[in-house]
Amino acid sequence: MTLVAAAAEHVKNTHGHLDILVNNAGVAGDPWKGNETLREKFEYLYNTNVFGTAVNIDAFIPLIKVSKAPAPGRRIVMVSSGLGSLASTLKNEYPEAELFVPYSTSKTALNSLALHYMQQLKEDKSAVVVVCPGHCSTNLNEYVGARDPRDGAMELYTAATQGGMEMSGKWIRSGEELRW
Ligand SMILES: NC(=O)c1ccc[n+]([C@@H]2O[C@H](COP(=O)([O-])OP(=O)(O)OC[C@H]3O[C@@H](n4cnc5c(N)ncnc54)[C@H](OP(=O)(O)O)[C@@H]3O)[C@@H](O)[C@H]2O)c1
């Protein structure tokens, strides 16, 4: 049994259901040593940021579907990045994104995953909300981020608890909707 399957089994046996799933796990580039191929970099980034998230959601969806949580509960939160915005890429709003093509595109793929699951879960009245924590000072960026990670965590909290089904399919940061 995989770790993800074991985690879902544990939640099932302990609680019988899950109200909110937050997919926060992500990597940005470390621990690259400099001699990795581009394929290895893409594989490393997509493995956690995309494949891992999809597998995680798949394992927990049955438990979310049996949740009896009233609004604003019953939802999946995806932690994305502004670097993954196609609209911003088109306008070259984050020129530095070019330095992080595997990371940025992995977040674009994550956004796409979110919209597919949003459609799948509509009838079950479970929401899928995408959030960007902003550029926070964390291990991910060797603590160069400008934002206090507690503010980033508040963004996740808001995405997990604010509103009801009307939040599904939205990508939010600081109370604003971001462009896909
Ligand atoms: N920091 C920013 O400026 C920023 C901006 C936009 C979006 N984000 C997103 O915010 C999320 C959180 O990042 P962070 O900034 O808090 O970075 P972080 O401090 O490096 O935390 C990343 C977390 O993901 C976990 N993780 C990484 N790979 C995993 C895997 N394969 N399986 C399970 N867990 C794994 C790590 O666990 P371990 O500690 O056990 O390795 C850690 O708890 C990420 O999705 C990131 O892309 C961050």
The ligand as an SDF file (V2000), in Angstrom:
LIG
                    3D

 48 52  0  0  0  0  0  0  0  0999 V2000
    6.8990   30.2270   -0.6390 N   0  0  0  0  0  0  0  0  0  0  0  0
    6.3710   30.8740   -1.6940 C   0  0  0  0  0  0  0  0  0  0  0  0
    6.7700   32.0250   -2.0100 O   0  0  0  0  0  0  0  0  0  0  0  0
    5.2770   30.2380   -2.5070 C   0  0  0  0  0  0  0  0  0  0  0  0
    4.6700   31.0050   -3.5100 C   0  0  0  0  0  0  0  0  0  0  0  0
    3.6540   30.4450   -4.2480 C   0  0  0  0  0  0  0  0  0  0  0  0
    3.2570   29.1330   -3.9870 C   0  0  0  0  0  0  0  0  0  0  0  0
    3.8780   28.3940   -3.0310 N   0  0  0  0  0  0  0  0  0  0  0  0
    3.4180   27.0250   -2.7850 C   0  0  0  0  0  0  0  0  0  0  0  0
    3.0950   26.8590   -1.4260 O   0  0  0  0  0  0  0  0  0  0  0  0
    3.2240   25.4690   -1.0680 C   0  0  0  0  0  0  0  0  0  0  0  0
    3.9860   25.3580    0.2270 C   0  0  0  0  0  0  0  0  0  0  0  0
    5.3300   25.7630   -0.0020 O   0  0  0  0  0  0  0  0  0  0  0  0
    6.2300   26.4930    1.0890 P   0  0  0  0  0  0  0  0  0  0  0  0
    6.6030   27.7980    0.5370 O   0  0  0  0  0  0  0  0  0  0  0  0
    5.6050   26.4240    2.4340 O   0  0  0  0  0  0  0  0  0  0  0  0
    7.5150   25.5800    0.9760 O   0  0  0  0  0  0  0  0  0  0  0  0
    8.2590   24.6410    2.0330 P   0  0  0  0  0  0  0  0  0  0  0  0
    8.4860   25.3750    3.2860 O   0  0  0  0  0  0  0  0  0  0  0  0
    9.4110   24.0760    1.3010 O   0  0  0  0  0  0  0  0  0  0  0  0
    7.1690   23.5190    2.3130 O   0  0  0  0  0  0  0  0  0  0  0  0
    6.8600   22.5450    1.3440 C   0  0  0  0  0  0  0  0  0  0  0  0
    6.1210   21.4340    2.0360 C   0  0  0  0  0  0  0  0  0  0  0  0
    5.8240   20.4150    1.0540 O   0  0  0  0  0  0  0  0  0  0  0  0
    6.2170   19.1720    1.5820 C   0  0  0  0  0  0  0  0  0  0  0  0
    6.5970   18.2650    0.4810 N   0  0  0  0  0  0  0  0  0  0  0  0
    7.4660   18.5180   -0.5260 C   0  0  0  0  0  0  0  0  0  0  0  0
    7.5530   17.4540   -1.3420 N   0  0  0  0  0  0  0  0  0  0  0  0
    6.7140   16.5080   -0.8360 C   0  0  0  0  0  0  0  0  0  0  0  0
    6.3750   15.1900   -1.2220 C   0  0  0  0  0  0  0  0  0  0  0  0
    6.8730   14.6390   -2.3410 N   0  0  0  0  0  0  0  0  0  0  0  0
    5.5020   14.5080   -0.4580 N   0  0  0  0  0  0  0  0  0  0  0  0
    4.9780   15.0590    0.6580 C   0  0  0  0  0  0  0  0  0  0  0  0
    5.2620   16.3020    1.0800 N   0  0  0  0  0  0  0  0  0  0  0  0
    6.1300   17.0190    0.3470 C   0  0  0  0  0  0  0  0  0  0  0  0
    7.3920   19.4620    2.4880 C   0  0  0  0  0  0  0  0  0  0  0  0
    7.5350   18.4270    3.3970 O   0  0  0  0  0  0  0  0  0  0  0  0
    8.9850   18.1370    4.0670 P   0  0  0  0  0  0  0  0  0  0  0  0
    9.2990   19.3280    4.8740 O   0  0  0  0  0  0  0  0  0  0  0  0
    8.7360   16.9040    4.8570 O   0  0  0  0  0  0  0  0  0  0  0  0
    9.9230   17.9680    2.9140 O   0  0  0  0  0  0  0  0  0  0  0  0
    6.9390   20.7600    3.1430 C   0  0  0  0  0  0  0  0  0  0  0  0
    6.0790   20.4920    4.2370 O   0  0  0  0  0  0  0  0  0  0  0  0
    3.8940   24.7940   -2.2790 C   0  0  0  0  0  0  0  0  0  0  0  0
    2.9000   24.1120   -3.0350 O   0  0  0  0  0  0  0  0  0  0  0  0
    4.4650   25.9610   -3.0660 C   0  0  0  0  0  0  0  0  0  0  0  0
    4.5980   25.6710   -4.4450 O   0  0  0  0  0  0  0  0  0  0  0  0
    4.8800   28.9230   -2.2620 C   0  0  0  0  0  0  0  0  0  0  0  0
  1  2  1  0
  2  3  2  0
  2  4  1  0
  4  5  1  0
  4 48  2  0
  5  6  2  0
  6  7  1  0
  7  8  2  0
  8  9  1  0
  8 48  1  0
  9 10  1  0
  9 46  1  0
 10 11  1  0
 11 12  1  0
 11 44  1  0
 12 13  1  0
 13 14  1  0
 14 15  2  0
 14 16  1  0
 14 17  1  0
 17 18  1  0
 18 19  2  0
 18 20  1  0
 18 21  1  0
 21 22  1  0
 22 23  1  0
 23 24  1  0
 23 42  1  0
 24 25  1  0
 25 26  1  0
 25 36  1  0
 26 27  1  0
 26 35  1  0
 27 28  2  0
 28 29  1  0
 29 30  1  0
 29 35  2  0
 30 31  1  0
 30 32  2  0
 32 33  1  0
 33 34  2  0
 34 35  1  0
 36 37  1  0
 36 42  1  0
 37 38  1  0
 38 39  2  0
 38 40  1  0
 38 41  1  0
 42 43  1  0
 44 45  1  0
 44 46  1  0
 46 47  1  0
M  CHG  2   8   1  16  -1
M  END
$$$$
